[in-house]
Amino acid sequence: QVQLVESGGGLVQAGRSLRLSCAVSENIFNFNSVGWYRQAPGNQRELVARINVGGRTTYSDSAKGRFTISRDNGLNTVNLQMNGLKSEDTAVYYCNANILSRNYWGQGTLVTVSA
């Protein structure tokens, strides 16, 4: 069973930075892509950023220019560096690993950005 464990969430003031990490129990190159999604209260879960097996990255419009996704291949971790945080970035952030039609999710980590 694939396990994804997120860390790094917390309370931060607007304009500051946070770094999220996700430890994957398998080689991340086993997956088509790994990435981060988020879900704010009352909203659907949405893509924040992902990186595919070839290293191509995809960002949501709200993440472009502020967030950076990276992976540490040796440690099987996926990181999300979030700079210039805004109150609207407040959400539970979920790590995701995808292979074909199957998605694996972490338990989520809460990010709260205060004004």
Accessible surface in RSA format (square Angstrom, percent):
REM  Atomic radii and reference values for relative SASA: ProtOr
REM  Chains: A
REM  Algorithm: Lee & Richards
REM  Probe-radius: 1.40
REM  Slices: 20
REM RES _ NUM      All-atoms   Total-Side   Main-Chain    Non-polar    All polar
REM                ABS   REL    ABS   REL    ABS   REL    ABS   REL    ABS   REL
RES GLN A   1   187.74 105.0 118.92  86.9  68.82 163.9  56.29 119.8 131.45  99.7
RES VAL A   2    17.23  11.3   8.76   7.9   8.48  20.4   8.76   7.6   8.48  23.0
RES GLN A   3   113.86  63.7 109.63  80.1   4.23  10.1  22.37  47.6  91.49  69.4
RES LEU A   4     8.36   4.7   0.37   0.3   7.99  20.1   0.37   0.3   7.99  21.5
RES VAL A   5    85.19  56.1  82.72  74.9   2.47   6.0  82.72  71.9   2.47   6.7
RES GLU A   6     8.81   5.1   0.00   0.0   8.81  21.0   0.00   0.0   8.81   7.2
RES SER A   7    62.66  52.9  57.13  76.2   5.52  12.7  43.42  92.5  19.24  26.9
RES GLY A   8    35.46  43.7   0.00   N/A  35.46  43.7  23.34  64.0  12.12  27.1
RES GLY A   9    29.53  36.4   0.00   N/A  29.53  36.4   2.77   7.6  26.76  59.9
RES GLY A  10    29.71  36.6   0.00   N/A  29.71  36.6  29.61  81.3   0.10   0.2
RES LEU A  11   133.46  74.3  99.73  71.3  33.73  84.8  99.73  70.0  33.73  90.8
RES VAL A  12    19.50  12.8  13.52  12.2   5.98  14.4  19.50  16.9   0.00   0.0
RES GLN A  13   115.22  64.4 113.13  82.7   2.09   5.0  28.53  60.7  86.69  65.7
RES ALA A  14    48.53  44.6  28.39  43.8  20.15  45.8  28.70  40.4  19.84  52.6
RES GLY A  15    52.53  64.8   0.00   N/A  52.53  64.8  28.99  79.6  23.54  52.7
RES ARG A  16   146.10  61.3 143.39  73.1   2.71   6.5  34.12  46.6 111.97  67.9
RES SER A  17    54.98  46.5  37.23  49.7  17.75  40.9  20.90  44.5  34.08  47.7
RES LEU A  18    34.92  19.4  30.51  21.8   4.41  11.1  34.92  24.5   0.00   0.0
RES ARG A  19   121.33  50.9 107.21  54.7  14.12  33.6  44.77  61.2  76.57  46.4
RES LEU A  20     0.00   0.0   0.00   0.0   0.00   0.0   0.00   0.0   0.00   0.0
RES SER A  21    34.11  28.8  33.88  45.2   0.24   0.5  17.75  37.8  16.37  22.9
RES CYS A  22     0.00   0.0   0.00   0.0   0.00   0.0   0.00   0.0   0.00   0.0
RES ALA A  23    50.24  46.2  46.82  72.3   3.42   7.8  46.92  66.1   3.32   8.8
RES VAL A  24     9.86   6.5   0.00   0.0   9.86  23.8   0.62   0.5   9.24  25.1
RES SER A  25    67.85  57.3  25.34  33.8  42.51  97.9  36.99  78.8  30.86  43.2
RES GLU A  26    66.36  38.1  60.98  46.1   5.38  12.8  25.51  49.3  40.85  33.4
RES ASN A  27    74.52  51.4  69.21  66.9   5.32  12.8  14.83  35.7  59.69  57.7
RES ILE A  28     6.47   3.7   1.27   0.9   5.21  12.6   1.27   0.9   5.21  14.1
RES PHE A  29    82.41  41.2  64.85  40.2  17.56  45.7  65.11  39.5  17.30  49.5
RES ASN A  30    77.75  53.6  63.06  60.9  14.69  35.4  19.32  46.5  58.42  56.5
RES PHE A  31     6.85   3.4   3.68   2.3   3.17   8.2   5.02   3.0   1.83   5.2
RES ASN A  32    65.26  45.0  61.75  59.7   3.51   8.5  20.27  48.8  44.99  43.5
RES SER A  33    15.62  13.2  13.58  18.1   2.03   4.7   8.00  17.0   7.62  10.7
RES VAL A  34     3.31   2.2   3.06   2.8   0.24   0.6   3.31   2.9   0.00   0.0
RES GLY A  35     0.44   0.5   0.00   N/A   0.44   0.5   0.23   0.6   0.21   0.5
RES TRP A  36     0.00   0.0   0.00   0.0   0.00   0.0   0.00   0.0   0.00   0.0
RES TYR A  37    44.83  20.9  44.83  25.5   0.00   0.0  21.30  16.0  23.53  29.0
RES ARG A  38    17.86   7.5  17.86   9.1   0.00   0.0   2.15   2.9  15.71   9.5
RES GLN A  39    61.82  34.6  57.35  41.9   4.47  10.6   9.90  21.1  51.92  39.4
RES ALA A  40    24.43  22.5  21.58  33.3   2.85   6.5  21.99  31.0   2.43   6.4
RES PRO A  41   123.78  90.2  93.82  85.5  29.97 108.9 106.22  87.7  17.56 109.1
RES GLY A  42    90.17 111.2   0.00   N/A  90.17 111.2  44.78 122.9  45.39 101.7
RES ASN A  43    89.95  62.0  78.35  75.7  11.60  27.9  16.79  40.4  73.16  70.7
RES GLN A  44   160.19  89.6 148.38 108.4  11.82  28.1  53.59 114.1 106.61  80.9
RES ARG A  45    88.53  37.2  63.28  32.3  25.25  60.1  22.05  30.1  66.48  40.3
RES GLU A  46    82.29  47.2  77.57  58.7   4.73  11.3  29.75  57.5  52.54  42.9
RES LEU A  47    39.42  22.0  30.82  22.0   8.61  21.6  30.82  21.6   8.61  23.2
RES VAL A  48     1.21   0.8   1.16   1.0   0.05   0.1   1.21   1.1   0.00   0.0
RES ALA A  49     0.00   0.0   0.00   0.0   0.00   0.0   0.00   0.0   0.00   0.0
RES ARG A  50    87.28  36.6  87.28  44.5   0.00   0.0  11.41  15.6  75.87  46.0
RES ILE A  51    13.12   7.5  12.60   9.4   0.52   1.3  12.60   9.1   0.52   1.4
RES ASN A  52    51.55  35.6  50.99  49.3   0.56   1.4  16.00  38.5  35.55  34.4
RES VAL A  53    73.65  48.5  64.86  58.7   8.79  21.2  67.53  58.7   6.13  16.6
RES GLY A  54    70.21  86.6   0.00   N/A  70.21  86.6  35.82  98.3  34.38  77.0
RES GLY A  55    30.27  37.3   0.00   N/A  30.27  37.3  12.66  34.7  17.61  39.4
RES ARG A  56   180.95  76.0 169.02  86.2  11.93  28.4  55.83  76.3 125.12  75.8
RES THR A  57    56.96  40.5  36.93  37.4  20.04  47.7  13.71  18.4  43.25  65.4
RES THR A  58    49.73  35.4  45.72  46.4   4.01   9.6  33.82  45.4  15.91  24.1
RES TYR A  59    48.62  22.7  36.29  20.6  12.34  32.1  29.35  22.1  19.27  23.8
RES SER A  60    27.39  23.1  18.47  24.6   8.92  20.6  26.19  55.8   1.20   1.7
RES ASP A  61   122.17  85.6 101.43 101.0  20.74  49.0  37.90  89.2  84.28  84.1
RES SER A  62    53.44  45.2  36.56  48.8  16.89  38.9  43.77  93.2   9.68  13.6
RES ALA A  63     0.38   0.4   0.31   0.5   0.07   0.2   0.38   0.5   0.00   0.0
RES LYS A  64   124.23  60.6 107.06  65.7  17.17  40.9  63.06  56.8  61.17  65.2
RES GLY A  65    88.23 108.8   0.00   N/A  88.23 108.8  44.31 121.6  43.92  98.4
RES ARG A  66    39.03  16.4  33.47  17.1   5.56  13.2  32.92  45.0   6.11   3.7
RES PHE A  67     7.08   3.5   0.15   0.1   6.94  18.1   0.15   0.1   6.94  19.9
RES THR A  68    74.21  52.8  73.21  74.2   1.00   2.4  45.53  61.2  28.68  43.4
RES ILE A  69     7.45   4.2   0.00   0.0   7.45  18.0   0.00   0.0   7.45  20.2
RES SER A  70    42.81  36.2  39.86  53.2   2.95   6.8  36.69  78.1   6.12   8.6
RES ARG A  71    58.31  24.5  33.67  17.2  24.64  58.7   6.23   8.5  52.08  31.6
RES ASP A  72    56.01  39.2  51.17  50.9   4.84  11.4  13.17  31.0  42.84  42.7
RES ASN A  73    73.34  50.6  59.85  57.8  13.49  32.5  19.31  46.5  54.03  52.2
RES GLY A  74    73.26  90.3   0.00   N/A  73.26  90.3  40.69 111.7  32.57  73.0
RES LEU A  75   126.69  70.6 108.40  77.6  18.29  46.0 112.31  78.9  14.37  38.7
RES ASN A  76    35.42  24.4  35.39  34.2   0.03   0.1   1.38   3.3  34.04  32.9
RES THR A  77    23.56  16.8  23.56  23.9   0.00   0.0  20.40  27.4   3.17   4.8
RES VAL A  78     0.00   0.0   0.00   0.0   0.00   0.0   0.00   0.0   0.00   0.0
RES ASN A  79    13.05   9.0  13.05  12.6   0.00   0.0   0.19   0.5  12.86  12.4
RES LEU A  80     0.00   0.0   0.00   0.0   0.00   0.0   0.00   0.0   0.00   0.0
RES GLN A  81    48.51  27.1  48.06  35.1   0.44   1.1  22.87  48.7  25.64  19.4
RES MET A  82     0.00   0.0   0.00   0.0   0.00   0.0   0.00   0.0   0.00   0.0
RES ASN A  83    64.61  44.6  64.45  62.3   0.16   0.4  20.95  50.4  43.66  42.2
RES GLY A  84    31.70  39.1   0.00   N/A  31.70  39.1  24.80  68.0   6.90  15.5
RES LEU A  85     2.39   1.3   0.00   0.0   2.39   6.0   0.00   0.0   2.39   6.4
RES LYS A  86    93.54  45.6  91.63  56.2   1.90   4.5  44.61  40.2  48.92  52.1
RES SER A  87    57.33  48.4  48.44  64.6   8.89  20.5  21.71  46.2  35.61  49.9
RES GLU A  88   118.73  68.2  94.72  71.7  24.02  57.2  60.89 117.8  57.84  47.2
RES ASP A  89     0.45   0.3   0.45   0.4   0.00   0.0   0.00   0.0   0.45   0.4
RES THR A  90    38.56  27.4  35.25  35.7   3.31   7.9  33.22  44.6   5.34   8.1
RES ALA A  91     1.76   1.6   0.87   1.3   0.89   2.0   1.76   2.5   0.00   0.0
RES VAL A  92    43.92  28.9  43.83  39.7   0.09   0.2  43.83  38.1   0.09   0.3
RES TYR A  93     0.00   0.0   0.00   0.0   0.00   0.0   0.00   0.0   0.00   0.0
RES TYR A  94    34.45  16.1  34.45  19.6   0.00   0.0   8.06   6.1  26.39  32.5
RES CYS A  95     0.00   0.0   0.00   0.0   0.00   0.0   0.00   0.0   0.00   0.0
RES ASN A  96     5.07   3.5   5.07   4.9   0.00   0.0   0.00   0.0   5.07   4.9
RES ALA A  97     0.00   0.0   0.00   0.0   0.00   0.0   0.00   0.0   0.00   0.0
RES ASN A  98    30.03  20.7  30.03  29.0   0.00   0.0   6.78  16.3  23.25  22.5
RES ILE A  99    61.49  35.0  60.67  45.2   0.82   2.0  60.67  43.7   0.82   2.2
RES LEU A 100   147.50  82.1 126.06  90.2  21.44  53.9 134.78  94.7  12.72  34.2
RES SER A 101   112.18  94.8  79.64 106.3  32.54  75.0  54.34 115.7  57.84  81.0
RES ARG A 102   149.83  62.9 144.99  73.9   4.85  11.5  32.23  44.0 117.60  71.3
RES ASN A 103    73.52  50.7  50.95  49.2  22.58  54.4   7.03  16.9  66.49  64.3
RES TYR A 104    35.99  16.8  32.93  18.7   3.06   8.0  20.19  15.2  15.80  19.5
RES TRP A 105    97.64  39.2  70.05  33.9  27.59  64.8  54.96  29.3  42.68  69.2
RES GLY A 106     8.85  10.9   0.00   N/A   8.85  10.9   2.22   6.1   6.63  14.8
RES GLN A 107   118.57  66.3  85.40  62.4  33.17  79.0  72.14 153.6  46.43  35.2
RES GLY A 108    13.10  16.2   0.00   N/A  13.10  16.2   0.36   1.0  12.74  28.5
RES THR A 109    18.80  13.4  14.10  14.3   4.70  11.2   7.14   9.6  11.66  17.6
RES LEU A 110   102.72  57.2  92.83  66.4   9.90  24.9  92.83  65.2   9.90  26.6
RES VAL A 111     0.00   0.0   0.00   0.0   0.00   0.0   0.00   0.0   0.00   0.0
RES THR A 112    45.55  32.4  45.55  46.2   0.00   0.0  36.67  49.2   8.88  13.4
RES VAL A 113     7.48   4.9   0.00   0.0   7.48  18.0   0.00   0.0   7.48  20.3
RES SER A 114    42.61  36.0  36.04  48.1   6.57  15.1  35.95  76.5   6.66   9.3
RES ALA A 115   123.62 113.7  63.16  97.5  60.45 137.5  86.02 121.1  37.60  99.6
END  Absolute sums over single chains surface
CHAIN  1 A     6129.6       4672.0       1457.6       3055.8       3073.8
END  Absolute sums over all chains
TOTAL          6129.6       4672.0       1457.6       3055.8       3073.8
